[in-house]
Amino acid sequence: MSSVNQKGGSRSVGKTVRSFLAGNSVPIMFILICAVCIPISGFSPDYLLNEIITRLGRNAFLILSLLIPIMAGMGLNFGMTLGAMAGEIALIFVSDWQIWGIPGVILAMIVSVPFSVVLGWFCGKIMNMAKGREMITSYIISFFINGVYQLIVLYMMGSVIPIAHSSIKLPRGYGIRNTVGLLNMRQCIDNLLAIRIGGVKIPALTLLIIALMCLLIVWFRRTKLGQDMRAVGQDMQVARDAGIQVERTRIISIIISTVLAGFGMILYLQNIGNLSTYSAHSQVGMFCIAALLVGGASVDRASIGNVFLGVILFHLMFIVAPQAGAKITGDSMIGEYFRVFVSYGVITMALIMYEMKKRRQKASIGEQLALAQKEGLQHE
Amino acid sequence: MNKKRMWIIRGCTLLAVLAIAAVMLVVGRGHTVYIDNKALEYNGQTFEAMYRSEVWVGGERLSKLAKKERTMSTVIGQGFEMNLINTANKGDDPSEVSVKLSLPYGWDGIVVNLPGYLAGLPQEAWMTEFIPAPEPASEEDEEPETFEDEIPMGDI
């Protein structure tokens, strides 16, 4: 009797371990990659810790902006690039107005809001027309708006939109330079209240802002709007029958995500200290989504824990891979390629796994239905 | 009634955000202050530069200016304070002066002539706008890269 119980217990433990491994295969894979690459790279723990904390402060806010559309069942919001562009436009204006330091960051955030709201509304409207294909739609919208952004920044700023300073204008008199210097606001938030512990700089204020953002998301989930978004995310038809304005809720979720992405981009760029006008936003969505997926999130499920685990693992790999690649093969480009294909690979894997899961669910529902029908026929 | 209250709250929030933006526009305005120890001619009179002038800003020594020298400092906001330890002629005892300046909002770069200021001349004599010389056009800036199909990994 006891041996049967033992067998049953070990089987259930085995099942739990297997389901844990299956559910967390991506983070586990990254932990293994990092565990192999860290000793090979030869970086000191202090250096790695410093880099990870810097990158956590730089990227976490941007990645947090992805959580709300996932909650509303709209998948991974590749349209967060739109918010990044809004943040960049705001920073160009603030640089031109010569507003420096923390007031400059706050003003840029305020200025970015109307741009983000308009772009988010536009993106949400189009995504409502393409229900079920939100991710590819938002991805293509980001390319489209990138074209509009370049038209505005390259041709309209300085000619139609007043830009006074020649330091950010192209010498021809209109258009913005390739790089806009943000030296006067560089790391102003990171350095304020920064703490140094054994050679590791901790940007306390930035981390505090990120912590507040996390609390805000937790609180938001409990609000009426948050509950509506979860309901819409679970089943749009049921949500509609329950009296929830599905389309409006979805648009609001994208607007919130875009506004937060704008804020995140401003925090990101104040850390970097310069703005690559025409390319800074181009891959932001891709990397944030890859980091979130590395943290164990999926297309329909993501948590704050996934954000932090993702930033740590993804960026740890970013730091150590080139050096490890250089040590193993003698060519640092191998490490560069490795981190590029891992970024794309992890997104592809997540999409495939999501699709497989959906099909499996559909098949199991079909099987259940067939079984129920069979049983019904037998009873008759 | 509820809707009215909601619109009032929204309006007040919008006004509050606009007020914060306005405050940031004023308190965050950055200036570069160039401090000159150069002779100044004003109304046919020449005000000679000092032998030495130590410039202290925010408790730190910015520079020790000899004749015809210039130093610079950046400031956020319209108030600028500095301490000067001046030696008018070689061998003289140094004297300390505290300077508080109100900077014009619209000027990015401001040149302050110390001999003119210390002589008590009107502001337009010793405070002028710094206008940088136009930069020569470079090829890199003429044709910005508008779209990249590759992945810029460096900044991540």
Interface residues (C-beta under 8 A of the other chain):
Chain A: R55 N59 W97 Q98 I99 W100 G101 I102 P103 G104 I106 L107 I110 V111 V113 N146 Q150 L154 H165 S166 S167 L170 P171 R172 G175 I176 R177 N178 N184 I272 S276 T277 Y278 S279 A280 S282 Q283 M286 F287 H315 F318 E336 R339 V340 S343
Chain B: V17 I20 A21 V23 M24 L25 V27 G28 R29 G30 H31 T74 I76 D108 P132 P134 E135 P136 A137 S138 E140 D141 E142 P144 E145 T146 F147 E148 I151 P152 M153 D155 I156
